[in-house]
């Protein structure tokens, strides 16, 4: 989450951090730790091509009210191949495990 990224930047002893996140979050992190050097992780390019450009206009359009509505109504459901879903779940599991390790 955004707050966890900012908290990590504030609490880690490193004076220089490589950050792989959306540019908007990167900017918030810079504001929170002006005394540290934050380096944007390299990306695969610019634009809304899903090639890792550090900005996703579609993710930026998501709001909690819209997400809640989709979850409650079940509208606009997307089905993906089970094998793809399993592969996509792996980085999510790693992210959740990392988050859990910070809470210890």
N, C-alpha and C positions, 0 to 999 in steps of 0.2 A: 504494500500500500504506500501511498505518498508519504504518510506520516512516518512509517517505518523507515523509508529511504532517508528522510530528513533526520530522523533520530539516529540512524546508523552514521550518517555523515557527521553529526554533532558529537557522537560518543566514541567513534573509532579514533585511536591515537594517531593514525596516519595523517600527515600534512598534505598528502597528494592522493587523490582517489580517481580511479577510472570509473566512469558512470555510464551504464547502458540503460537509458530510459527515454521517455518522451521529452522533447525539448522544453515543454512547459514545466514539467516536474524538475528537470535539470535547472531551470531558472530559479525555481523556488528553493532548491537546494543551495544554489549560489548565494541567494539572499540570506539563508539561514546560517551559512558558514563562510562569511567573507574572508576570514583569515586562512582558509584552506584553498588549495589548488585543485579544482575539479576539472577533469579531462573527459570530454565527450568520447565515448567508445566509437571506433570507426563504424561507418554504416555502408550499406551497399549502394547508396545513391539517394536521389531526391525524388519526391513526388509520391503520389498515392498508388504505388505499384505493389505494395506488400513485399517489398524487397529489403525492408529494414532501413527506413530513412529517418528514423527517430521522430516521426510525426504520422499519426494515423487519423485522418479526418473523420473516419467512420467511428472510431473509438471516442473521439471528442464529441460526437453527437449523442452518445449514450448519457442518459440522465437517470437518476434513481427512480423517479416516477414512472418512466417508460419501462424500465427493467421490471419493476414491481407489477405493472400491468400485464406484461408478457408472461410473467411467472404465474399470476393469478388466473388469467384467461386461457393460457396455453396457445395463444395466437402466434402466428409467424414462426412456428417451430421449424427448425432446420434438421434434416437427417443427414448423417455422414456415414460412410463405410465404417463398420466396426473396427477394422484394422487401422484405419486412419485415426479413429477416435482413441484407440489404445496408444498409438504413437504420440498423439497430441497431448494425452494425459501425462506423459512422462515429465515434460518440463514443468507442468503445473504441480505435480507431486514433489519435484525437487524444490520448487519455490515455496510450497507449504512447509516442507521439512526444514528449509533454511529459516523461515519465519518462526517456526516452533523452536528451533535451536537458539534463537535470540531471546526467547522468553525464559530460558532456564536460568 
